[in-house]
């Protein structure tokens, strides 16, 4: 009997450990990458197959989320993607921090999520700045429409969390913890699982855009905290949700 209890405990412990490890399947704070082009590091790629001639976002240490380390910088005409294989269905989340430090009215920072083949008509699509229809707004696609859902402060870091339901083909978006989009439709329902993310901007003038602390995983990500008070990546779970 004691042996059965012991084995049950081991099994339960391993299941809990598996669940918590399975919840987050990608995170990147860019602190361990080399300064310079992000293309060619950690699986980050050119989007030439979609739109050729665009440059690489760069890893740099001058403007970062937190007190130290690196972040990605996006300048005009720079856009990159990262694919994930296998793709992830069901309920999935993405957390990312951005800082748009320029005030140019023609500039945007993209955040596109898709399944396998890169496409501008992606699944969840967020346009920070000009392409929202207002250079000060965060625009969230609801199908083909863009909703100006939040106002960002140039030069400040903001948190975006997208919670996607790939069975319902809809998503919620949160800006600095506030719900700004609920049950929004994908731009294209071709993207019925999470298999790539694309960031940067394919145009623009004098963009100073930054991204940092990307976390992707199963569930809605509500309990995931990316950065502790010292600025170090400290992913913690208030509860195991699987
Ligand atoms: Ca960082």
Boltz pocket constraint, residues with backbone or C-beta under 6 A from the ligand:
constraints:
  - pocket:
      binder: B
      contacts: [[A, 29], [A, 30], [A, 31], [A, 64], [A, 65], [A, 68], [A, 69], [A, 70], [A, 71], [A, 212], [A, 213]]
      max_distance: 6.0
